[in-house]
Amino acid sequence: MATLQKRRYYGLEWLRFLMALWMVAYHFGGLYGDMPGALRSLIGMGFFATSTFFMLSGFLLAHVALDHAGEMKTRGPIFIAKRLCNLYPIHVITLLLSLGMLLIQYPINPEGVHVYFNTHPYLPLSDEARAVFKERLSWPSALAHIGLQLSLLQAWEPRFLWLNGASWSISALLFFYACFPWLAPRLMRVQRWGLALLAVWGLYALGPLIATLMGSFDYITVGMLHRNPLFRLPEFVAGILLYRALQSPAVSETFRRLRYPLLALGLCGIPVGAWLLRLDGLHLYYLTHNGLLLPFQALVLLGATAFAAPSRQRVRDWAQRLGEAALCIFAIHTPLIGPFARLTRAALSSWDQGAVMSGGNAALKFALPLWTMAFHLAAIVALALLMQRFVVAPTRRWLEARLPSSGQLQGRLTTAEA
C-alpha cells in the first residue's frame, strides 16, 4: 500500500470548527423570529454537520493513530484510555453545567423532571404520544439516567434526551474509539476501498430504508436512528476508508487539483437535502438524516483535505485552536440556550421596550432578532476556547500522565491529534 507523508490537515481544522458552529446555529435557530425561510431551511440541515463531524473523526484518528503501514501506534487499551482522557473532562464539565442550569432555572419538582423526546419532525403527534411526552421522568429514573451519562452510555437510550442533549455525540464517539483499534488496521488493508465505501453507504442507508418502508415513525425509532452508535458507526468507518483512499497518490493528486469544484459539489448536498425534506419530509427524513447524503459529506471532507497549510503562522495557530475547541463547542452550547435566550431578551427589553412582541411575560417570551445570533455564536466560541485551553487540555495532560506506561507507545498524541 502506498503511503502519504504525515502532515497536519489545516483544512480539516477549519472544517470541524465550522461544523461545530453550524450545530450551534441549528440548535439556537428556534430563538430568532425574523429568520428568512430559506436560511431556516439551510440551518435546519444541521444533521449534515454532525454526520460530517463523525466522518471527519474517523479520518483524523486514522491519520494520527496509525503508522505508515496502517497499524496501530499503541496498544488498544492505551489508545482508548487516551481518548477517554480527552472526552471525559469535556463531558463531566458540561454535565455539571447542565445540572447547574437546571437547578437555577427550574424549581425541583417532587414528581420528577421533564425530558426531551426526539419526535419525527414531519409527523403530527398523536394524542397518545402527547400524553406520554407530558409525563415526568421519576427521580429514581432520572438518577439512573445520570448514571448512564457518567458512564457515557446515554447514546444507547432511544426514548429521550435529558440535561445536555448534545452529549450523546460524545457517548457515540467513545463507542467509535473502542471499535477503532480492531477496525482501522483491517480497513487500511482493503484494496478495493471504493467498493467498501459503497458497501458502507448501503449498509448505513439500510436501517432508515427499512424503518420508512415499515412506517416506523415512532419516537423510539427516531431516537435509535438519531443517536444509536451502531446506526451511526458507518459514518466513522467511512472516514477511515476515505483516509485509506488518500493513500493512493493518484486520488490525492486528483483532489488537490479539483478541490474547489469537488468541495462545491459536496456542499450541494445541503440544498439537495433541504429540497428532499420539502418534497416529502415524512418518507425522506430518515434517509436524508442517515445515509443518503453520505457521498456529499465525503466530498466536503476530501475537498477540505486538499488545501495547503496557510502561509502565515498566526492563521495556522488559530486554525489549530479553533479545531481543537470544536468538541467543546459541540458539548457546551445546548445547556446555554435557555440562559442566553433569557439574558438577551432581558437586555433587549431594557434597551428598547418596542422590541417586545406580544404580551404575557414579554421579557421572557418575545422572539429574538436574527442579528443577535452573531453575539451568541461569538460567546459560545469564546467560552469553548477558554474551556479547551484552561480546563480540558490541562486536565487531559494530568490524566494522561497517570496512565500505565506502555513499551509500544511511540510518542504522545498531541492536542491537535485529539
QUICORVEN-V176600 format. One line per field, one symbol per residue. phi: phi as a letter, one per 30 degrees, with the letter a starting at -180 (. if undefined). A space follows every 10 residues. Layout:
phi: ???
This chain:
phi: .dbcddadcd dddddddddd dddddddded dcdcdeeddd dddddededd dddddddddd dddcccddci cddbdedded dddddddded dddddddddd dddddbddce dkbdbccdcd dcbedddddd ddddddddde dddddddddd chcdddddda cbideddddd ddddddddde eddeedddcd dcdddddddd edddddeddd ddddidcddd deddddbded dceedddddd dddedddded dddddddcdd dddddddddd ddddddddda deccdedddb jdcedddddd ddddddddde dcdddddddd dddddeddde dddddceded dddddddddd dbddddchdi dddccddcdd ddeedddddd dddddddddc bddddddddd dcdedbdddc jdddeddd
